[in-house]
Amino acid sequence: MKSVSTPGEAARPVGAPVSRPSVTGHLQAWLPKLVLAPSVVISLCFVYGFMLWTFVLSLTDSRMLPSYDFVGFAQYARLMNNERWWVAATNLGVFGVLFVGLCLVLGAGLAILLDQRIRREGMLRTLYLYPMALSFIVTGVVWKWLLNPGLGIQAMVRGWGFESFTFDWLVDPDMAVYTLVIAAVWQASGFVMALFLAGLRGIDDSILKAAQLDGASLPRVYWRVVMPCLRPVVFSAVMILSHIAIKSFDLVVALTGGGPGYSSDLPATFMYAHAFTRAQIGMGSASAILMLGGVLAILVPYLYSELRSRRHG
Amino acid sequence: MSALEIDNVCKDFGTTRVLEEVSLAIDSGEFLILVGPSGCGKSTLMNAIAGLEPVTSGRILVGGDDITWRTPAERDIAMVFQSYALYPSMTVRGNIAFGLEMRKVPRAEREAAVERVADLLQISHLLDRKPAQLSGGQRQRVAMGRALAREPQIYLFDEPLSNLDAKLRVEMRTEIKKLHQRLGTTIVYVTHDQIEAMTLADSIAVMRDGRILQLGTPDEVYNNPVDKYVAGFMGSPSMNFIEAELAGEPGAYRLHIATEGEAALTLPWPTSRETPALAERLGQTVTLGLRPEHFAEEDTRLGDRAEGTPLSARVSVVEPTGADILLRLPLGDTEITARVGPDCQVAPDERLGLRVDMRRAVLFDADTDARLA
């Protein structure tokens, strides 16, 4: 049957029953909702439903298995007194700020350099983008070998004759979290570069010419004229990077395993360890809810200010 | 001393030569228009003057100083772009003041300049808006304001009106002309619109394939074109080109035009317009150039006192434009356009008596398109 573009369209043949178009019309109006309904139900149930369940569990004394003996906010109080939680939370702060910041700086820098109409640009672009094709597990393993003092960079430089060279962050409890930053930045900055490059290509060439004629040096052209045009790109990059940072789990597992000790734990690994291996489902749920709160606290104001300023041009 | 002198400038992109030994000079306060079809090198020449494209050879001088190898920032030149090229993140005020800020002009002076320019262009009420909140015409004014604020030695306009609608284009054209008359600025203006060229310019450079074909006043370029290309490019509707055989003798040349199904038409060539080149072409085919306005309707009341050479032709199409009527008539093996007064009463397929002003006609070589007379 041929579909009618508008339900109320008066294009039906003369003498056709009046009720039929109205039935198809109803179908037309309901079809999008029907098609979307399963995914709405699934996400309501498995995303928001489980969020709610996690919150409920965080208020109980669940340990190995879920129980429904409510203990109020006791699990949160335990969490606040847990030193390992604070290590994980501080690590997330360090890791998140450095990871997002370095990715933005490196990505923007690479994009600006690639945008200077250089030769072999397509090849370089692909090269920088390749790490994004790897999973964090592979990245973690590769960097684990590179950073292993006995196998990787340190062993190589010592092999060259610099006997006193030391690069053992992977096994140093104070520095282990920075190895996470190195690996994650290596993986994601090419992607940020691609975002910035697309943004740069969208800028009218004559704006750059006008700024040059106005007497601005190349760094000032980029700082004063181009970068302000790329605010939406920065917005998208920050959104994508911060959610990668907060849910980082596989990288930690593959690269440091949270160690040495628990010095490079992130909240995601903390939550996993407590909920699934240490039989502390209640405290694990509490930490998960705190992570959700952290995400909302950062993203909601940012989303609000960005979307509002865009609406006002 | 010329305000701007371009001396034998060549420009290659790889192996393609886009500017071929271009030379020109304009005086201070002059309005030069570079006109030509797309790809003729006019924008490349403009970019070379601005310093955005390095030239392959030749020199560019501004006020006697050789600026060929200076950066755009070191040249005292401002440019208005076709796309306006306003900085989207800055307000109108910021846009206008940016050039001054980059040149480290003190804040008070900057603000005075913004006020002066905004007043001049009547955009004072827009100063705190962002470019996205402006209409096309307003953006155009801001782009001009940005150039004016710096008071450079030379202004470059790169097809500034092409993105505006027809009505606004005519308004802004007048406005640019007024500004030029008032401020006496030196302007180089690129366009492909020959009407803009005719109305604005003190001098016009017609370009094609990287060369300047003719540099002259609008009147010279229009009435005294150097070749068939320039003659055809300037003027709308464009000049009619009719194949004709040159006959007669010095002092009494005639042009024979054979029209299918009609008696051959003979037009006398005015004695005052004879050139030595004509003698060599005797008996050969030449191209006669006649503009639509060189024709007029035969006025029977004047009788023999009427000026011009009479001819009669069958009208195939009548196109009234309001101000006048354009007629299409077969003549020779082409169909020509004639412009007659708005009260001409003629219907398609009727014969109409016309007078043609041969004193303003031009002759070209049929093979080389060069001007003969």
Contacts between the chains, C-beta under 8 A, distances in Angstrom:
chain1	res1	chain2	res2	distance
A	204	B	83	5.5
A	204	B	85	6.2
A	206	B	81	4.2
A	206	B	82	7.4
A	206	B	83	5.3
A	206	B	85	3.9
A	206	B	158	8.0
A	207	B	85	4.7
A	207	B	86	7.6
A	207	B	87	6.4
A	207	B	88	7.7
A	209	B	47	8.0
A	209	B	50	7.4
A	209	B	52	5.3
A	209	B	72	7.6
A	209	B	79	7.2
A	209	B	81	7.2
A	209	B	85	6.9
A	210	B	79	6.7
A	210	B	81	6.3
A	210	B	85	4.1
A	210	B	87	7.7
A	210	B	146	7.6
A	211	B	87	7.2
A	211	B	98	7.5
A	212	B	52	7.0
A	212	B	71	7.6
A	212	B	72	4.4
A	212	B	73	6.4
A	213	B	50	6.0
A	213	B	51	7.9
A	213	B	52	7.7
A	213	B	72	4.8
A	213	B	73	7.3
A	213	B	75	7.9
A	213	B	77	6.5
A	213	B	78	6.3
A	213	B	79	5.2
A	213	B	99	7.7
A	214	B	73	7.8
A	214	B	78	8.0
A	214	B	98	5.3
A	214	B	99	3.7
A	214	B	102	5.4
A	214	B	146	7.5
A	214	B	150	7.6
A	215	B	73	4.2
A	215	B	99	6.0
A	215	B	102	3.9
A	215	B	103	5.0
A	216	B	73	7.2
A	216	B	98	7.6
A	216	B	102	4.8
A	217	B	73	7.3
A	220	B	102	7.0
A	224	B	87	7.9
A	224	B	98	7.7
A	225	B	87	5.1
A	225	B	89	7.4
A	228	B	87	7.9
A	228	B	88	7.6
A	228	B	89	3.2
A	228	B	90	7.7
A	229	B	88	5.5
A	229	B	89	5.9
A	231	B	89	7.7
A	313	B	130	5.8
A	313	B	132	5.0
A	313	B	133	5.8
